[in-house]
Amino acid sequence: MSIMLPPACVHVDRKSDTHSSSSVDVEIGVGVDNIPVVNRDVSIPEGTYSHAMLLIGTELGLKTTFEFATPQYDGEGNQGRFCWTNGLPIVWGYQDYEAMMMTCGDEPDPELSIENFKAFSDDSGGVSAQILNQTTPDTVYDAYLLDDEMELATVSTDNLGFPTGDAKYIWGVQKFNSPPTITVASNNVDMAFKITDGMGMGFNGYACDGSAACVEGVNVNGFQFVVDAD
């Protein structure tokens, strides 16, 4: 399974230390939950850092294969124990079964499918441009959708109930429960995404092939930004 992250701008906050990255394309799997954010060596001044901030684009790419105990259907009626991303865009809601970005069969051939992230879900079942005070075992974080590098995006739902808006960036602000410290003795600093929950798969409740629900889509769960120093 692989994920493509867009170019990133990373801020590790003690004063104003910023590092930029080009797109990162990495393989992840069971037991491998840290995805590097910065694809080059960087230098961070000594100090204790209470926060990390990450700015990325809204286009995320996923390439993966799932294996099931029993055969599953895709939107075109193909059936098999394997279902994989087929290169079609990842969208929120499908009007055409044949537009679904998952293909099922017995010989996987995954391709990179791109999602243009539109909105977060809110507690009332609607959509929002921000999620606040999210907690993990190691951090507390907020995440925002921006239409430029300074302004909160406008998000809504269209007449079919699907998210829409003008978001171009995802900005995450994370406070560490145990702030990492950089000293003269530090040998390595790792900055990464942590995807503890892996990927989630969705099933369409309609009978795509006339008799059973089908595998509809897939996305990443549980983004967390981590900084470790040793």
N, C-alpha and C positions, 0 to 999 in steps of 0.2 A: 504494500500500500504506500502511495506517495502523496505528498501534499506540496503544492506550489504556493509560496508566500510572495506577495508583491513587494516592491522595494520598501524598506523600512527606515524610519528615523528613530533612533533610540536615545532617550534622555535618562541618565542615571543621576538623580538629583542630590547634590551636595551644594554646588553652586549653580553651574549651568553647563554640564558636560554633555555634548551631543555627538552621536556617531550615526552615519548613514550607511545603508546597505543596498546592493542591487537585489533583484529577485533571488529567492532561495528555493531550490527544488530538492527535496530530501525524501528518503525512504523511512517509513516508520512501521512498526509492527508490535505484536504483543510483547510487553516488557520493555519496549523502547519508547519512552514517553517524552523525551526532551528533544526539541527540534531547534537547531541553532538559528539565531536571528541574524547575526552579523557574520558575513562570510569572508572576513579578513581579520587580521590582528589589529587591536586597538589598544590605546594607552589611557588608563583612567587614573586621575590624581589620587593620592592617598587620602583616606578619610572614611567615615562611616556614612552610609547612604540609606536614608529612610524611605525613599520613594524611587520608583522607576516609571518612566513614561514611554509609550510606544505609539508611533504614528505610522499606519500602513494604508495602502489603497484598499478599496472595497472588493477587488477581484481576487477570489481565492480559487485555486485549482485542485481538484481531487482526482486521484487515479487509484482504483482499488478493486479487489475481487472478494466476494463473500462465498463461502461454501455452506450449504444447508444439508441437513440430514435427509430431507425429502425434496423432490423436484418442486421448483417454483416457476410461476409464469411471469413474463415481462409484458409490457403494454401491447406488443405486436402478437402475443399469443405463443411465443417461443417458450419452451419449457426445459428445465435442467436443474441440476444440483448446484450449479455455479451461477452467480449473477455479478456483473461487473459494469463499471462506468464505460460508456460507449463513445464519449467525446461530444455528445450533444450538450447544450447549455443546461445548467442547473437552475431551475426556476421554481417559484412558489406557486404551486397549483398548475395543473395541466389541462388544457382544453382538448388536446388530441393525444390519445394513448400512444400513438406512434412517435410523439415528441419526447417521451420519457427518456431520461439519460441512463437508464439501466437496461442491459440486455442479459437474458438468461439462456443457458445451454450447458453443454458438457465439455466444451473446449474454450476456456477463458481467453479473451483477447482485449484486455482493458486499455482504454485511452484516457487522456486527460480531459476532464469536464470542468468548465469554468462557471463559478457562481459569482454574480454581481450582487453583493450583499446590500439589501434595501432597508431593513429595519430590525429592531429588537422587538420581542413580545413584551407586553406589559401585564400587570397583575389582573387586569380586567378583561383580558382576552383580545385587546386591541394591539396597536403597534406604537412604538416609541423611538425617539432618536437617542435615548440614553437609558442606561441601567446603572443604578447607584447602590453603593454599600453591599456589593457582592462579597461573599466570604469564601475562603478556601482554608485548608489547614495551616497555610503559611502566610496568607496575605488577606488584605481587604482591598477591593479595587472598584473603580468606576469605569464605564466605557461609554463613549460618545460617538455618534455619527456626525461628521462635519461636511458642509458643502464647499468649504475651502479650509485653509489651515487655521481659521479663527472663528468661524460662525457655525452654530449648530444647524444641522440639516433639517429640512422640512420633510416629514414622512407622513403618509396617510395610507388608506386602502382605496383601490379602484372600485368600479361599480360591480366587480365580481368578488370583492372582498380580499383581493391579493395586495400585498404591500407594494408601495411605489414611493418615489421621492427623488431628491437631488443629491443624495450622499455620495461623496467622492473619497472620503477617508474614514478610517476607524481609529479613534484615539483612546488608548487605555492608560489610566493612571492608577498605579498600584502602590500601596503602602505595605512595607514588610513588617511582619510581627517580630522577626529577629533580623534587624538591619545588617546587611553584609558590610564587613570592614576591609578596606584595602590598606595594606601596610607595605613597608619596604621589603618585608619577607614574603609577600604574596607572589606565588609563582604563576597562577592562572586565574583568569576570570571568565566564567561561562555565562553567556546571556542566551536564553532559549525560551521557546514556547514549551509548556508542559500540557500534554493532552492525556490526562489521566483516564478519562472516560472513553477515549478512542472515538469511534464513529457511530452514528446512529442511522438506522435505515428505516424508511417509511414504506408502508403498504397502502395502496389505493383500495378503498373499501368497495369499489365497484367491481363488477365481474368483467375484467378486461377481455377475457377470452370466451365469455359467455357462461362460465361455470365457477370461476374462482377469482379472488382478489389477486392483484399482481404487485410485484416489487416496483415501487414508484421512484424513490430517490434516496439520496444519502447526504449527510453533512457531518461536519466535525462538531463534537461536543466538548465543553469544558476547557476553553482557552484559559491559560494562565501564563503570565510572564514571570520568569525566574532569573535571578542573578545569584551565582555562587562564586565564592572566592576561596582559594587555598594557597 
